Amino acid sequence: MSFELIPAIDLLGGACVRLSQGRYDDAVVYERDPARVAARFAEHAIGRIHVVDLDGARAGRPENGAVVRRIVERAGRIPVQLGGGIRSIADVEQALATGVDRVVLGTVALRDPELVRDAARRFPGRIVVGVDARDGRVAVEGWLELSELSALEVSRRFEDAGVSAIVYTDIARDGMLEGPNLEATAVLAEALEIPVILSGGIGSVDDLVRAAAYADRGIAGAIVGRALYTGAVEIGAALQRLGSRACC
């Protein structure tokens, strides 16, 4: 089975940043021009770029539309998927109007699952569900609130909804470069028919290779953030190590 390496761009105040464990007060700015980052990523044979509007996630409404448009333009042929603050069908339409290929719905997947189903019907193949968990419980509102539901309980709501993928983030691993929670992600993936994309914890090319070995258990790819900005992972070298497993 194939496996996607998906570079991430997180937006805060119009800049490209990384958080640790979702803490907004621990943001590190890596690039003031996120579109330039997208252009660098697009030089490689990747399948997509993952963008998160952190301002939007915290505010509950999209906040970085103009920046996203520039990212899409500079990404060129590489599709972009966008999450963060998208809470309504109008928000989905607005996001797609910026040129993104797929929209990631997180908080609203917990608050209003029927809206996600409606979006998946209206925009086939263009809706992804983001499931972010801390200590086994799903977090919402930019990871600032914890629910009582598990990642599997939330994900199973969308088995027959036509969503393209689940992006599963272990918040405790996010931005820590200490390795992903592969077993928990694989258990979730095996329980679902929907492809599951791993997010959080990738700190080396070896982590990516280990994650790709779980492709036959349903892990369809991994989102890589901080490790790309620190130099711990270089996309070209990672794709070479992944070899025939690498998608796109």
C-alpha angles and dihedrals in degrees: 000000000000125000129206125221103206119189116213133220116191116196125211122161089349093301133107108252142160127221128202114232089342095297110152091196089060099057119144116201112222102169134009091206109055091181089064089055090052091052090053092050091048091061087076133071096258128144100225147340121241116219126187123194098212092180088054094047090054096042096042093236135073112276108169105052096134092050091048091053090055091048091053091049094051093043088063111176093007112097118234126213119200134201137166130091096006104142107150143038088254089056090051091051091047091051093049089048088063087064101257117149099215136019123216116215116197120150093031090054087067098035099041114011092171089063089057090050090049091050091049090052093048096043108032115202093006104088125087126180118225115210114186118183136189118188089348095306124109115247124209141179094054090320090297095116131047123214128203094242127100125232090250094051092053095042094050090061088073103043092112098029099092098243115159100225148339117242105207118196125188098207094200089062098041114118093354098104089216098122131277127275093252099168095051090047092048092049089053092046093050090053093054138062090210117090112255123216117202120227130180134044105035103146105157145016087258088061089054092049090050091048092050089055087066093059091103088058091056105270101137099184148328132248112222122199127147094025090063092053096046092047093244087122125035113194098221094050091045093052090049091052091047089052116167091002091067115101123220 
